[in-house]
Amino acid sequence: MRKIMPDSFPGRLKILRKRLGCTQAQMAERLQVSLSLYSKLEIGIGKASAALIEKICRQFGLSESWLLQGIGDLPADIALPAESASA
């Protein structure tokens, strides 16, 4: 099996949440945003402010380049989903 990189900000945000073992409500609380906003961010219909992006990166040790564009190294403690064997 090979590891695949989520190709979008919402996908990377969801991977982060799942790796941390959090629900959307718990992530919203940790980031001090509403559940509605967090949910919208994760499905790609909401827009994160520059301050929120900075907060996510700082709180979880991420680079902005990785979070927004998938560029750079993935933090070692964040797992990527494995590509299915049939793919």
Secondary structure in CASP SS format (residue, H / E / C, confidence):
PFRMAT SS
TARGET T0000
AUTHOR 0000-0000-0000
METHOD secondary structure of the structure
MODEL  1
M C 1.00
R C 1.00
K E 1.00
I C 1.00
M C 1.00
P C 1.00
D C 1.00
S C 1.00
F H 1.00
P H 1.00
G H 1.00
R H 1.00
L H 1.00
K H 1.00
I H 1.00
L H 1.00
R H 1.00
K H 1.00
R H 1.00
L H 1.00
G C 1.00
C C 1.00
T C 1.00
Q H 1.00
A H 1.00
Q H 1.00
M H 1.00
A H 1.00
E H 1.00
R H 1.00
L H 1.00
Q C 1.00
V C 1.00
S C 1.00
L H 1.00
S H 1.00
L H 1.00
Y H 1.00
S H 1.00
K H 1.00
L H 1.00
E H 1.00
I H 1.00
G C 1.00
I C 1.00
G C 1.00
K C 1.00
A C 1.00
S C 1.00
A H 1.00
A H 1.00
L H 1.00
I H 1.00
E H 1.00
K H 1.00
I H 1.00
C H 1.00
R H 1.00
Q H 1.00
F H 1.00
G C 1.00
L C 1.00
S C 1.00
E H 1.00
S H 1.00
W H 1.00
L H 1.00
L H 1.00
Q H 1.00
G C 1.00
I C 1.00
G C 1.00
D C 1.00
L C 1.00
P C 1.00
A C 1.00
D C 1.00
I C 1.00
A C 1.00
L C 1.00
P C 1.00
A E 1.00
E C 1.00
S C 1.00
A C 1.00
S C 1.00
A C 1.00
END
